[in-house]
Amino acid sequence: MFFNLKDFIAEQSEGETDWEIDLSPLLALMVTLIPVLLLQTSFATLKMIETTLPVLSDAEQKPEEKKKDEIDFNLSLFANKKSELVMELVVDNKRLKSVTIKPDGEKFDFIKLQEELFAVKKKYPKENRLKLMPGDGVPYDIIVKLIDSSRVTPEKKPMRFVSSTGENLETTFLFPDVVFGNITN
């Protein structure tokens, strides 16, 4: 004996010819699932690079008085579209170091940059500011990589130094305070 669909439908519908499907459980499921799915969806992700921009003003600024043990530290990083990096260290108005980092092929050599910054940080552990001066034509993604590679030590290995209070400190930061030094009107 085989299953006959016509007979089955006729048997089921003999008593009732008018029947409806109850959709309320399906609607309850949809009302619950739609907000959950919308909450888990990310429509736009915003990312921000924390940096401070120099303020342009016409007013003369009075030089701040230095403390006895304070030094005038100026670490600048110049980048050009030829993929050359020039790191310049000026302490108390004396140029102590000027290093040109040649490109590794056609790309910036970020590893060599981190090594040079690491050497400067070892000598001046209290300093945190780096002045970045990208030239015209340096792509935005390269500027971001320069900022990232100047903020942390190579391979994030910790660096130990003694603070001014005599404490032994350990950090993976090189120069976390990166400012742009060549902003013009």
C-alpha positions, 0 to 999 in steps of 0.5 A: 500500500502506497501513500496517496496524498489526495486521500490524505488531504481529503481525510484531513479536510472532511470536517474542517474546510477553513483552517489557519496557521497560528503565526504568533510563535513565529512573530514572537521569535522575529520580534526577539531576533531582529533587535539582537541581530541589530545590536550585534551588527557593527555598521561603522568602526571609528578609529582614532590616533591620539596625537596633539597638534601644534597651535598656530598663534601670532602672539609672542610666547614667553619662554618658560623657566627651566628647573635646574635639572631639566634639559631642553630635549628635542627629538625630531623625525623627518620623513620624505617620499624617497623613503628616507628617515632623518632622526635628529636629536638636539639637547640644550640647543646642541645637535647630539645625533643626526641619523639618516635611515636609508630605505630597506628596498623601496620601503621605510626601514621601521626596524632600524628606526625603532633601534635608533629610538631605543638607543635614544630612550635608553640615554634619556628615559624621562623624555616622551615627546617625538616631533614627527615631520612628514614631507609632502607625498608621504602616504597616510598609512606610512605616517600611521606606521611611523607613529606606531613604531615610535611609540613602542620598543622593538618587539615590545621588549621591556626596557628598565631604567631608574627614575629620578626618585630612585625607583626601578621602572620597566616600560615598553613605551619609547616616545608615546607623545608624538606631535606633528611639527610641520603644520602650516596654515 
